[in-house]
Amino acid sequence: MSKKTSLLLSHLQNASSWVPCAELSSVLGVTERQVRNYISQINSGENIILSSSKGYRINNTSLHTELSFEKGSISPQKRRQKLLFLLISASEGIDVFDTADDFYVSVSSLENDFQQLKGLTAQFDLAIRRKKDVCFLQGTEKNKRRFLRTYLFKNNWDVFMECQEFPEQYAESFSRLRHNLKKKIQDNHLYINDYSLALLSLCIGIQVLRIFNGFAITDSANSTMIPEAYAATASHIRQYLEINYQVSLTETEYCLLADSLISTTSLWDPSVITLGNLALYVEEKYLDMTQNIIQSVKSRYPTAAFEESFYVKFTIHLRNCFLRKDFDTYNVNVLNNKIKYAYPLVHDIAVYIADILEHTYDLNMTQNELAYIAFHLCTSLSSYNEHQITVTYVYSDYWGYHRKTLEQLINILGDKGVIKQAISVSDYFPAAYHSDLIVSDTDMPFSGPYIKISSLPTSKDFSSIQRNVDTLYQQKKYSFFRENFLHFFDPRCFLLYKGQDYHELLQSMCEHVMELGLTTDDFYPDVLKRESLSNTAFFEVAVPHSLSVNALHSFISIAVCTPPLPWGENQKNVKLVLLLGVQANERKAFSQIFDFLVNILSDNQNTKKLSQASDFSSFLDTINRLAQTVSFD
């Protein structure tokens, strides 16, 4: 540990009571802010030093942990994270030699850290500069806040709350911020959902923190008129912040606060908006936009069916997207990659919609907004499944007792089956009723799959039905796979790739299928565009494909990567690359093919077996065997 931190610990250990921050500042010969930085550094692994309104004191039960602190115990990644906080918090920069001493590393190691961080900060229009022994972060205050929000705090309110870099007196008050903001909003008859509330709390929390540290924005040129409907709420929040956080908001800061409020709240109660009255709340251009997007989606993904609620929720969400664009705020990504891996087809539809919004309506789509589109799709897409098992229930009618059995049958079938008809035995004619499975409490002979149950079915009866439905469902899905999926593979489109450049591989695969006459010239640029929106790596497999229908013949091109290939910006290692091309008249098949692939390849053992294929024939044999055993839920 550094001399300063050793002296700090020694002074606290010899003290008989709480030690004020001012006293430690005097003893160490540094500012009170630097004292807090030292304490944050010491407490990075464990709560060594306790804090209160009275000052600081040693937590004797944890002191031994800090005393055993040795050089190198903090990882380079964590050190760079702390460096970023120091840079963004220091108005006059940080001394390279003092900072190296504080982190117990060499100056050359610290300089290497700065070099590593320059590319990152440049993405936010910020630059790490050095004058003699001092490094500082150059850029606008708005970009620094954007950097704090999207990178250091991961667009996540919970990450912000775990931060140890803000003043001790704010820890408790920040924990109440989200609750108090919600109350102010509700008291002023505005509406906000929990995700937007997390965003608003994060933006305002960072704003307060920066003002407290002396980085208030004063440029009056940024000030705008606040709409009357939001003015009262904005004023009440301003008063609350100034009283509880001892900060003063300039007019520009006040307008920034109001902008955040406008882009995250609604003037209307969402529960009262229906498709019938939507036009009263949303401008016509957004209604038209929703209709155009949904028609495009249905054309590209013919199996997609939307519930009525989707039109309402998605139209309102589109309007909010454009508000966020106007006010330079960004939604909080609480969904990460969950939807991508759990619902790959839904995620692909979301990427398609994001591309329309970006290139047709000039709306820059962040990964956060993409996740929210996928979320709306997940909650509002109708559960269409053409592989459902159709069931005919033939019953002996006696005082309507069959109705209870029918309800239980519907629950048992779930998404895998549907009651096509329920008919009494006296009305049943075999030639008139066709289904995959017949369930009946009668002894009459039936052709095809048939399950006999008792008039008062037992749990054993229902278990038998469920097993048979599962088996038939698997057979039906595999039948589709065999008839509609295997023909997509082409022995000419198989490659063993030993390189480590995914750009090179992708270009080579696209050029090859174009030379074979399988695609148009714009296939490769379109594949790159799809990849740039959200990379197509799932588990240990990449499934690149185009957004448009520009394949002249449907195909799946295979590349087996040995060793595993780092894919995309996140450098996720993949063992297989399956490049998809779908002809226009087979668009319906694409939706199910995509799900099939991800379903089979989500099991790493399946991927391992396929990646051991040395030629096309062995690959095709392996995937055919796997398809017979995989569970298509």
C-alpha positions as CSV (number, residue, x, y, z in Angstrom):
1,M,0.0,0.0,0.0
2,S,1.1,3.6,-0.5
3,K,2.6,5.7,2.3
4,K,-0.5,7.9,2.4
5,T,-2.9,5.1,2.9
6,S,-0.6,3.5,5.5
7,L,-0.5,6.8,7.4
8,L,-4.3,7.1,7.2
9,L,-4.8,3.6,8.6
10,S,-2.2,4.2,11.3
11,H,-3.9,7.5,12.4
12,L,-7.3,5.9,12.5
13,Q,-6.1,2.8,14.4
14,N,-4.6,5.1,17.1
15,A,-7.7,7.2,17.5
16,S,-10.2,6.4,20.3
17,S,-13.2,7.8,18.5
18,W,-14.5,9.0,15.1
19,V,-12.0,11.1,13.2
20,P,-13.4,14.0,11.1
21,C,-12.4,14.2,7.4
22,A,-10.8,17.6,7.9
23,E,-8.4,16.2,10.5
24,L,-7.3,13.4,8.1
25,S,-6.9,16.0,5.4
26,S,-4.5,18.0,7.6
27,V,-2.6,14.9,8.7
28,L,-2.0,13.6,5.2
29,G,-1.5,17.0,3.6
30,V,-4.2,16.4,0.9
31,T,-7.7,17.6,0.1
32,E,-10.7,16.1,1.8
33,R,-11.7,14.7,-1.6
34,Q,-8.4,12.9,-1.8
35,V,-9.0,11.5,1.7
36,R,-12.3,10.1,0.4
37,N,-10.5,8.6,-2.6
38,Y,-8.0,6.9,-0.3
39,I,-10.8,5.4,1.8
40,S,-12.7,4.2,-1.2
41,Q,-9.5,2.5,-2.4
42,I,-9.0,0.8,1.0
43,N,-12.6,-0.3,1.1
44,S,-12.6,-1.7,-2.4
45,G,-12.4,-5.3,-1.3
46,E,-13.9,-5.1,2.2
47,N,-15.4,-2.5,4.6
48,I,-12.2,-1.7,6.4
49,I,-13.1,1.9,7.4
50,L,-16.5,2.8,8.7
51,S,-18.0,6.2,8.0
52,S,-20.7,8.4,9.6
53,S,-21.7,12.0,10.0
54,K,-19.0,12.2,12.7
55,G,-16.2,11.1,10.4
56,Y,-14.3,7.8,10.1
57,R,-13.0,5.0,12.3
58,I,-11.5,1.5,11.9
59,N,-13.7,-1.5,11.5
60,N,-11.5,-3.7,13.8
61,T,-13.0,-7.0,12.5
62,S,-11.8,-6.2,9.0
63,L,-8.5,-4.4,9.6
64,H,-6.4,-7.5,9.1
65,T,-7.6,-7.7,5.5
66,E,-6.2,-4.3,4.6
67,L,-2.9,-4.9,6.5
68,S,-2.3,-8.0,4.3
69,F,-2.8,-5.9,1.2
70,E,0.1,-6.6,-1.2
71,K,1.3,-5.2,-4.5
72,G,-0.8,-6.4,-7.4
73,S,-3.9,-7.4,-5.4
74,I,-6.0,-5.0,-7.5
75,S,-6.6,-6.2,-11.1
76,P,-5.6,-4.0,-14.0
77,Q,-9.3,-3.8,-15.1
78,K,-10.4,-2.5,-11.6
79,R,-7.5,-0.1,-11.5
80,R,-8.5,1.3,-14.9
81,Q,-12.0,1.7,-13.7
82,K,-10.8,3.6,-10.7
83,L,-8.6,5.7,-13.0
84,L,-11.6,6.7,-15.0
85,F,-13.4,7.9,-11.9
86,L,-10.4,9.9,-10.8
87,L,-10.0,11.5,-14.3
88,I,-13.7,12.4,-14.6
89,S,-13.8,13.8,-11.1
90,A,-10.6,15.9,-11.1
91,S,-11.1,19.4,-12.5
92,E,-7.3,20.0,-12.7
93,G,-6.3,16.5,-13.6
94,I,-4.3,13.8,-11.6
95,D,-0.6,13.6,-11.0
96,V,0.8,10.6,-12.7
97,F,3.5,9.9,-10.1
98,D,1.2,10.4,-7.1
99,T,-1.4,8.2,-8.7
100,A,1.1,5.4,-9.5
101,D,2.1,5.5,-5.9
102,D,-1.5,5.4,-4.7
103,F,-2.1,2.3,-6.8
104,Y,1.2,0.8,-5.9
105,V,2.2,0.3,-9.6
106,S,5.0,1.7,-11.7
107,V,4.6,4.9,-13.7
108,S,5.0,2.9,-17.0
109,S,2.1,0.6,-15.9
110,L,-0.1,3.6,-15.3
111,E,0.9,5.1,-18.6
112,N,0.0,1.9,-20.3
113,D,-3.4,2.1,-18.6
114,F,-3.9,5.6,-20.0
115,Q,-3.1,4.3,-23.5
116,Q,-5.6,1.5,-23.1
117,L,-8.3,3.9,-22.0
118,K,-7.8,6.4,-24.8
119,G,-9.8,4.4,-27.4
120,L,-12.6,4.0,-25.0
121,T,-13.0,7.6,-24.0
122,A,-12.7,8.6,-27.7
123,Q,-16.0,6.8,-28.4
124,F,-17.7,9.5,-26.2
125,D,-15.8,12.4,-27.8
126,L,-13.5,12.6,-24.8
127,A,-9.8,12.7,-24.8
128,I,-7.1,11.8,-22.2
129,R,-4.5,14.5,-22.4
130,R,-1.2,15.0,-20.5
131,K,0.7,18.1,-19.6
132,K,4.0,17.3,-17.9
133,D,3.1,15.1,-14.9
134,V,-0.6,15.7,-15.0
135,C,-3.3,13.8,-16.9
136,F,-6.8,15.1,-17.4
137,L,-10.0,14.3,-19.4
138,Q,-10.8,16.7,-22.1
139,G,-14.4,17.1,-23.4
140,T,-17.8,18.6,-22.7
141,E,-19.6,18.1,-19.4
142,K,-22.6,16.6,-21.3
143,N,-20.3,13.9,-22.9
144,K,-18.7,13.2,-19.5
145,R,-22.1,12.6,-18.0
146,R,-23.0,10.4,-21.0
147,F,-19.8,8.4,-20.4
148,L,-20.6,8.1,-16.7
149,R,-24.1,6.9,-17.4
150,T,-23.5,4.5,-20.3
151,Y,-20.1,3.1,-19.5
152,L,-19.1,3.5,-15.9
153,F,-22.6,3.0,-14.5
154,K,-23.6,0.5,-17.3
155,N,-26.9,2.3,-17.9
156,N,-28.1,0.7,-14.7
157,W,-29.5,2.3,-11.6
158,D,-28.3,-0.6,-9.3
159,V,-24.7,-0.2,-10.6
160,F,-24.9,3.5,-9.7
161,M,-26.1,2.6,-6.2
162,E,-23.2,0.2,-5.7
163,C,-20.7,2.9,-6.6
164,Q,-18.3,3.9,-3.8
165,E,-17.1,7.1,-5.5
166,F,-19.8,9.5,-4.5
167,P,-19.8,11.5,-1.2
168,E,-20.6,9.5,2.0
169,Q,-23.5,11.9,2.9
170,Y,-25.2,11.0,-0.4
171,A,-25.3,7.2,0.1
172,E,-28.5,7.2,2.2
173,S,-30.2,10.0,0.3
174,F,-29.5,8.4,-3.1
175,S,-31.2,5.2,-1.8
176,R,-34.4,7.3,-1.4
177,L,-34.1,9.2,-4.7
178,R,-36.0,6.8,-6.9
179,H,-38.9,6.6,-4.4
180,N,-39.1,10.3,-3.9
181,L,-39.0,11.1,-7.6
182,K,-41.9,8.7,-8.3
183,K,-43.9,10.4,-5.6
184,K,-43.3,13.9,-7.0
185,I,-44.3,12.6,-10.5
186,Q,-47.5,11.0,-9.2
187,D,-48.4,14.0,-7.1
188,N,-48.3,16.1,-10.2
189,H,-50.5,13.7,-12.2
190,L,-47.8,12.4,-14.6
191,Y,-47.2,8.7,-15.3
192,I,-44.0,6.7,-15.4
193,N,-43.1,3.0,-15.6
194,D,-40.4,1.4,-13.5
195,Y,-37.8,1.1,-16.3
196,S,-38.2,4.8,-17.2
197,L,-38.1,5.7,-13.5
198,A,-34.7,3.9,-13.2
199,L,-33.5,6.0,-16.2
200,L,-34.7,9.2,-14.7
201,S,-33.2,8.4,-11.3
202,L,-29.8,7.6,-12.9
203,C,-29.7,10.8,-15.0
204,I,-30.7,13.0,-12.0
205,G,-28.3,11.1,-9.7
206,I,-25.4,11.8,-12.0
207,Q,-26.5,15.4,-12.5
208,V,-26.5,16.0,-8.7
209,L,-23.2,14.3,-8.3
210,R,-21.5,16.4,-10.9
211,I,-23.0,19.6,-9.6
212,F,-21.8,18.7,-6.1
213,N,-18.3,18.1,-7.4
214,G,-18.2,21.5,-9.1
215,F,-19.1,20.6,-12.7
216,A,-22.4,22.5,-13.1
217,I,-23.3,23.4,-16.7
218,T,-23.9,27.2,-17.0
219,D,-24.2,27.7,-20.8
220,S,-27.5,29.5,-21.1
221,A,-27.6,28.8,-24.8
222,N,-28.7,25.3,-24.0
223,S,-31.8,26.5,-22.1
224,T,-35.2,25.8,-23.6
225,M,-38.8,26.6,-22.8
226,I,-40.3,23.9,-20.5
227,P,-43.9,22.8,-21.6
228,E,-46.5,24.0,-19.1
229,A,-47.7,20.4,-18.4
230,Y,-44.2,19.5,-17.0
231,A,-43.2,22.8,-15.4
232,A,-44.7,22.2,-12.0
233,T,-43.2,18.7,-11.6
234,A,-39.8,20.0,-12.8
235,S,-39.9,22.8,-10.3
236,H,-40.9,20.5,-7.4
237,I,-38.1,18.1,-8.2
238,R,-35.7,21.1,-8.4
239,Q,-36.7,22.3,-4.9
240,Y,-36.4,18.7,-3.6
241,L,-32.8,18.4,-4.9
242,E,-31.6,21.8,-3.7
243,I,-33.0,21.2,-0.2
244,N,-31.9,17.5,0.2
245,Y,-28.6,17.5,-1.7
246,Q,-27.4,21.0,-1.0
247,V,-26.8,21.8,-4.7
248,S,-28.0,24.8,-6.7
249,L,-29.3,24.1,-10.2
250,T,-28.4,26.7,-12.8
251,E,-31.1,27.5,-15.4
252,T,-29.4,25.2,-17.9
253,E,-29.2,22.4,-15.3
254,Y,-32.9,23.0,-14.6
255,C,-33.7,22.7,-18.3
256,L,-31.7,19.5,-18.5
257,L,-33.6,18.1,-15.6
258,A,-36.9,19.0,-17.3
259,D,-35.7,17.4,-20.6
260,S,-35.1,14.1,-18.7
261,L,-38.5,14.3,-17.1
262,I,-40.3,15.0,-20.4
263,S,-38.6,12.0,-22.2
264,T,-39.4,9.5,-19.4
265,T,-42.9,10.4,-18.2
266,S,-46.3,10.5,-19.8
267,L,-49.2,12.9,-19.5
268,W,-51.6,10.0,-19.9
269,D,-52.5,6.9,-17.9
270,P,-51.4,4.0,-20.2
271,S,-54.1,1.8,-18.8
272,V,-56.9,3.9,-20.4
273,I,-55.4,3.9,-23.9
274,T,-56.9,1.4,-26.4
275,L,-56.7,0.9,-30.1
276,G,-60.0,2.7,-30.4
277,N,-58.9,5.9,-28.7
278,L,-55.1,5.8,-29.5
279,A,-55.5,8.6,-32.1
280,L,-56.5,11.0,-29.3
281,Y,-53.1,10.5,-27.5
282,V,-50.6,10.0,-30.3
283,E,-49.9,12.0,-33.4
284,E,-51.0,10.5,-36.8
285,K,-47.4,10.1,-38.0
286,Y,-46.7,7.6,-35.3
287,L,-49.9,5.6,-36.1
288,D,-48.8,5.4,-39.7
289,M,-45.3,4.5,-38.7
290,T,-46.5,1.5,-36.7
291,Q,-48.8,0.3,-39.5
292,N,-45.9,0.5,-42.0
293,I,-43.5,-1.3,-39.7
294,I,-45.9,-4.1,-38.9
295,Q,-46.7,-4.7,-42.6
296,S,-43.0,-4.9,-43.3
297,V,-42.5,-7.4,-40.5
298,K,-45.4,-9.6,-41.7
299,S,-43.9,-9.6,-45.2
300,R,-40.5,-10.6,-43.9
301,Y,-41.7,-13.0,-41.2
302,P,-45.0,-14.4,-42.4
303,T,-45.5,-16.4,-39.2
304,A,-45.6,-13.3,-37.1
305,A,-49.0,-12.5,-35.7
306,F,-49.6,-9.4,-33.4
307,E,-52.1,-9.0,-30.6
308,E,-54.1,-5.8,-30.6
309,S,-52.3,-4.5,-27.5
310,F,-49.0,-4.4,-29.5
311,Y,-50.3,-1.6,-31.8
312,V,-51.1,0.5,-28.7
313,K,-47.9,-0.2,-26.7
314,F,-45.5,-0.1,-29.7
315,T,-47.0,3.2,-31.1
316,I,-46.5,4.9,-27.7
317,H,-43.0,3.5,-27.4
318,L,-42.1,4.8,-30.9
319,R,-43.3,8.3,-29.9
320,N,-41.1,8.0,-26.7
321,C,-38.1,6.9,-28.8
322,F,-38.3,10.1,-30.9
323,L,-38.7,12.1,-27.7
324,R,-35.5,10.5,-26.3
325,K,-33.8,11.3,-29.6
326,D,-34.8,15.0,-29.3
327,F,-33.7,15.3,-25.7
328,D,-30.5,13.1,-26.0
329,T,-31.5,10.6,-23.3
330,Y,-31.2,6.8,-23.6
331,N,-33.2,4.0,-22.1
332,V,-31.8,1.8,-19.5
333,N,-31.0,-1.7,-20.7
334,V,-32.3,-4.1,-18.0
335,L,-32.7,-6.9,-20.5
336,N,-29.2,-7.3,-21.8
337,N,-28.9,-10.5,-23.9
338,K,-31.7,-12.4,-22.2
339,I,-34.2,-12.1,-25.0
340,K,-31.5,-12.8,-27.7
341,Y,-30.8,-16.2,-26.2
342,A,-34.2,-17.1,-24.9
343,Y,-36.2,-15.9,-28.0
344,P,-33.8,-15.7,-30.9
345,L,-36.5,-15.2,-33.6
346,V,-38.1,-12.4,-31.6
347,H,-34.7,-10.7,-31.3
348,D,-34.2,-11.0,-35.0
349,I,-37.5,-9.3,-35.7
350,A,-36.5,-6.6,-33.3
351,V,-33.3,-6.1,-35.2
352,Y,-35.3,-5.9,-38.4
353,I,-37.6,-3.2,-36.9
354,A,-34.5,-1.3,-35.6
355,D,-33.1,-1.2,-39.1
356,I,-36.3,0.2,-40.5
357,L,-36.4,2.9,-37.8
358,E,-32.8,3.8,-38.4
359,H,-32.8,3.9,-42.2
360,T,-36.4,4.9,-43.0
361,Y,-37.1,7.2,-40.1
362,D,-33.6,8.4,-39.2
363,L,-33.8,7.2,-35.6
364,N,-30.5,6.2,-34.2
365,M,-31.1,2.9,-32.4
366,T,-29.1,2.1,-29.4
367,Q,-28.7,-1.5,-28.0
368,N,-31.0,-0.4,-25.2
369,E,-33.8,0.6,-27.5
370,L,-33.3,-2.6,-29.5
371,A,-33.8,-4.6,-26.3
372,Y,-37.1,-2.7,-25.5
373,I,-38.5,-3.4,-28.9
374,A,-37.7,-7.1,-28.4
375,F,-39.4,-6.8,-25.0
376,H,-42.6,-5.4,-26.6
377,L,-42.5,-8.2,-29.2
378,C,-42.2,-10.8,-26.5
379,T,-45.2,-9.6,-24.6
380,S,-47.4,-8.9,-27.6
381,L,-46.7,-11.5,-30.4
382,S,-49.4,-14.0,-30.6
383,S,-48.3,-17.5,-29.9
384,Y,-48.6,-18.9,-33.4
385,N,-47.4,-22.5,-33.8
386,E,-48.3,-24.5,-36.9
387,H,-46.7,-27.5,-35.4
388,Q,-49.3,-27.7,-32.6
389,I,-50.9,-31.1,-32.2
390,T,-54.6,-31.0,-33.1
391,V,-56.8,-33.0,-30.7
392,T,-60.4,-34.2,-31.1
393,Y,-62.1,-35.0,-27.8
394,V,-64.9,-37.5,-28.2
395,Y,-66.9,-37.8,-25.0
396,S,-70.0,-39.6,-23.7
397,D,-72.3,-36.8,-22.6
398,Y,-73.7,-37.1,-19.1
399,W,-75.0,-34.0,-17.4
400,G,-72.2,-31.9,-18.9
401,Y,-69.4,-33.7,-16.9
402,H,-67.2,-33.6,-19.9
403,R,-66.7,-29.8,-19.6
404,K,-64.4,-30.2,-16.6
405,T,-62.3,-32.8,-18.5
406,L,-62.2,-30.4,-21.5
407,E,-60.7,-27.6,-19.3
408,Q,-58.1,-30.0,-17.9
409,L,-57.2,-31.1,-21.5
410,I,-56.7,-27.5,-22.6
411,N,-54.3,-26.9,-19.6
412,I,-52.4,-30.1,-20.3
413,L,-51.9,-29.3,-24.0
414,G,-50.4,-25.9,-23.4
415,D,-48.6,-24.4,-26.4
416,K,-47.9,-27.8,-28.0
417,G,-51.5,-28.7,-28.7
418,V,-55.0,-27.4,-29.4
419,I,-58.5,-28.8,-29.1
420,K,-59.7,-28.9,-32.7
421,Q,-63.1,-30.1,-31.8
422,A,-65.0,-31.5,-28.8
423,I,-67.9,-33.8,-29.9
424,S,-70.2,-36.2,-28.3
425,V,-69.9,-39.8,-29.4
426,S,-73.4,-39.8,-30.8
427,D,-72.5,-36.9,-33.2
428,Y,-69.0,-38.3,-34.2
429,F,-68.4,-39.4,-37.8
430,P,-64.8,-40.4,-38.6
431,A,-64.9,-39.0,-42.1
432,A,-65.9,-35.6,-40.9
433,Y,-63.3,-35.0,-38.2
434,H,-59.6,-35.1,-38.7
435,S,-56.9,-34.4,-36.2
436,D,-53.4,-35.7,-35.0
437,L,-54.8,-37.3,-31.9
438,I,-58.1,-38.5,-30.6
439,V,-58.9,-38.6,-26.8
440,S,-62.1,-40.4,-25.8
441,D,-63.8,-42.1,-22.9
442,T,-65.6,-44.5,-25.3
443,D,-64.5,-47.9,-26.5
444,M,-65.4,-47.3,-30.2
445,P,-62.5,-48.1,-32.6
446,F,-60.6,-45.1,-34.0
447,S,-58.1,-44.9,-36.8
448,G,-54.8,-43.2,-36.1
449,P,-53.3,-42.2,-32.7
450,Y,-55.9,-42.6,-30.0
451,I,-55.9,-42.5,-26.2
452,K,-58.7,-44.1,-24.1
453,I,-59.4,-42.4,-20.8
454,S,-61.9,-43.0,-18.1
455,S,-65.2,-41.1,-17.8
456,L,-63.7,-39.4,-14.7
457,P,-60.0,-39.1,-15.8
458,T,-57.2,-39.7,-13.3
459,S,-53.8,-38.1,-13.2
460,K,-52.5,-41.2,-14.9
461,D,-54.8,-40.5,-17.8
462,F,-53.6,-37.0,-18.2
463,S,-50.0,-38.0,-17.9
464,S,-50.6,-40.4,-20.8
465,I,-52.1,-37.7,-22.9
466,Q,-49.2,-35.4,-22.2
467,R,-46.6,-38.0,-23.1
468,N,-48.4,-38.8,-26.4
469,V,-48.7,-35.1,-27.3
470,D,-45.0,-34.5,-26.6
471,T,-44.1,-37.5,-28.8
472,L,-46.3,-36.4,-31.6
473,Y,-45.1,-32.8,-31.3
474,Q,-41.5,-33.9,-31.6
475,Q,-42.3,-36.1,-34.6
476,K,-44.2,-33.2,-36.3
477,K,-41.3,-30.8,-35.8
478,Y,-38.7,-33.3,-37.0
479,S,-40.9,-34.0,-40.1
480,F,-40.7,-30.3,-40.9
481,F,-37.0,-30.4,-40.3
482,R,-36.5,-33.3,-42.6
483,E,-38.7,-32.0,-45.4
484,N,-38.0,-28.3,-45.3
485,F,-34.6,-27.8,-43.6
486,L,-32.2,-30.4,-44.9
487,H,-32.5,-29.2,-48.5
488,F,-31.0,-25.8,-47.4
489,F,-27.6,-27.4,-47.0
490,D,-25.4,-27.5,-50.1
491,P,-22.2,-29.7,-50.3
492,R,-20.5,-26.8,-52.2
493,C,-21.0,-24.6,-49.1
494,F,-18.8,-26.3,-46.6
495,L,-15.5,-24.9,-45.3
496,L,-12.9,-25.8,-42.7
497,Y,-11.5,-22.4,-41.4
498,K,-8.3,-22.2,-39.4
499,G,-7.8,-18.4,-39.4
500,Q,-8.7,-15.9,-36.7
501,D,-10.2,-13.0,-38.7
502,Y,-14.0,-13.2,-38.7
503,H,-14.2,-10.3,-41.3
504,E,-12.1,-12.3,-43.7
505,L,-14.2,-15.5,-43.2
506,L,-17.6,-13.7,-43.5
507,Q,-16.5,-11.9,-46.7
508,S,-15.1,-15.2,-48.1
509,M,-18.3,-17.1,-47.4
510,C,-20.5,-14.3,-48.9
511,E,-18.4,-14.0,-52.0
512,H,-18.5,-17.8,-52.5
513,V,-22.3,-18.1,-52.4
514,M,-22.5,-15.1,-54.8
515,E,-20.1,-16.8,-57.2
516,L,-22.3,-19.9,-57.0
517,G,-25.3,-17.8,-58.2
518,L,-27.1,-18.2,-54.8
519,T,-27.4,-14.4,-54.0
520,T,-27.5,-11.0,-55.5
521,D,-24.5,-8.6,-55.3
522,D,-25.9,-6.7,-52.3
523,F,-26.0,-9.8,-50.0
524,Y,-22.6,-9.2,-48.4
525,P,-23.2,-5.5,-47.5
526,D,-26.6,-6.4,-46.1
527,V,-25.1,-9.2,-44.0
528,L,-22.6,-6.7,-42.6
529,K,-25.4,-4.2,-41.8
530,R,-27.3,-6.9,-39.9
531,E,-24.2,-7.8,-38.0
532,S,-23.5,-4.2,-37.1
533,L,-27.0,-3.8,-35.5
534,S,-26.5,-6.8,-33.2
535,N,-23.9,-9.5,-33.7
536,T,-25.4,-12.9,-34.6
537,A,-23.2,-15.0,-32.2
538,F,-25.4,-17.4,-30.1
539,F,-23.5,-19.5,-27.6
540,E,-20.7,-21.0,-29.6
541,V,-22.2,-20.5,-33.0
542,A,-22.6,-17.5,-35.3
543,V,-25.6,-17.3,-37.6
544,P,-25.0,-14.3,-39.9
545,H,-27.8,-13.5,-42.4
546,S,-29.1,-10.5,-44.4
547,L,-32.0,-8.2,-43.4
548,S,-33.4,-8.2,-46.9
549,V,-34.6,-11.1,-49.0
550,N,-31.7,-11.1,-51.5
551,A,-31.0,-14.8,-51.9
552,L,-31.8,-16.3,-55.4
553,H,-31.8,-19.8,-53.9
554,S,-32.2,-20.7,-50.2
555,F,-29.0,-22.1,-48.6
556,I,-27.0,-22.6,-45.4
557,S,-23.3,-22.2,-45.8
558,I,-21.1,-23.9,-43.2
559,A,-17.7,-23.0,-41.7
560,V,-16.2,-25.2,-39.0
561,C,-13.7,-23.1,-37.1
562,T,-10.6,-24.7,-35.6
563,P,-9.4,-23.2,-33.4
564,P,-12.5,-21.3,-32.2
565,L,-12.9,-17.9,-34.0
566,P,-13.3,-14.6,-32.0
567,W,-16.6,-13.2,-33.4
568,G,-17.7,-9.6,-33.5
569,E,-16.7,-6.7,-31.3
570,N,-17.2,-8.7,-28.1
571,Q,-14.8,-11.3,-29.4
572,K,-17.1,-14.2,-28.5
573,N,-15.4,-17.5,-29.5
574,V,-17.5,-19.5,-32.0
575,K,-16.9,-23.0,-33.3
576,L,-19.4,-22.9,-36.1
577,V,-20.5,-20.2,-38.6
578,L,-23.8,-20.9,-40.4
579,L,-24.5,-18.3,-43.1
580,L,-28.2,-18.2,-44.0
581,G,-29.8,-17.1,-47.3
582,V,-33.5,-17.4,-47.8
583,Q,-35.4,-17.1,-51.1
584,A,-38.5,-14.9,-51.2
585,N,-41.0,-17.7,-51.5
586,E,-39.5,-19.5,-48.5
587,R,-39.6,-16.6,-46.1
588,K,-42.1,-18.5,-43.9
589,A,-39.6,-21.3,-43.5
590,F,-36.9,-18.9,-42.4
591,S,-38.6,-18.0,-39.2
592,Q,-38.8,-21.7,-38.1
593,I,-35.3,-22.5,-39.5
594,F,-33.8,-19.8,-37.4
595,D,-35.4,-21.2,-34.3
596,F,-34.4,-24.7,-35.2
597,L,-30.8,-23.8,-35.6
598,V,-30.5,-21.9,-32.3
599,N,-32.5,-24.6,-30.5
600,I,-30.2,-27.4,-31.7
601,L,-27.0,-25.4,-31.3
602,S,-27.8,-23.9,-27.8
603,D,-26.5,-27.1,-26.4
604,N,-22.7,-26.9,-26.4
605,Q,-22.4,-30.7,-26.6
606,N,-24.3,-30.5,-29.9
607,T,-22.0,-27.8,-31.2
608,K,-18.9,-29.8,-30.1
609,K,-20.1,-32.8,-32.1
610,L,-20.8,-30.7,-35.2
611,S,-17.5,-28.9,-35.0
612,Q,-15.7,-32.2,-35.2
613,A,-17.1,-32.8,-38.7
614,S,-14.3,-33.1,-41.2
615,D,-16.5,-32.9,-44.3
616,F,-20.0,-32.0,-45.4
617,S,-21.3,-35.5,-45.3
618,S,-20.3,-36.1,-41.7
619,F,-21.8,-32.7,-40.7
620,L,-25.1,-33.4,-42.3
621,D,-25.3,-36.9,-40.7
622,T,-24.6,-35.4,-37.3
623,I,-27.1,-32.6,-37.5
624,N,-29.7,-35.1,-38.8
625,R,-29.2,-37.3,-35.7
626,L,-29.3,-34.4,-33.3
627,A,-32.5,-33.1,-34.8
628,Q,-34.2,-36.5,-33.9
629,T,-33.3,-36.2,-30.3
630,V,-33.4,-32.4,-29.5
631,S,-36.4,-31.2,-27.5
632,F,-38.3,-28.6,-29.5
633,D,-40.2,-26.8,-26.7
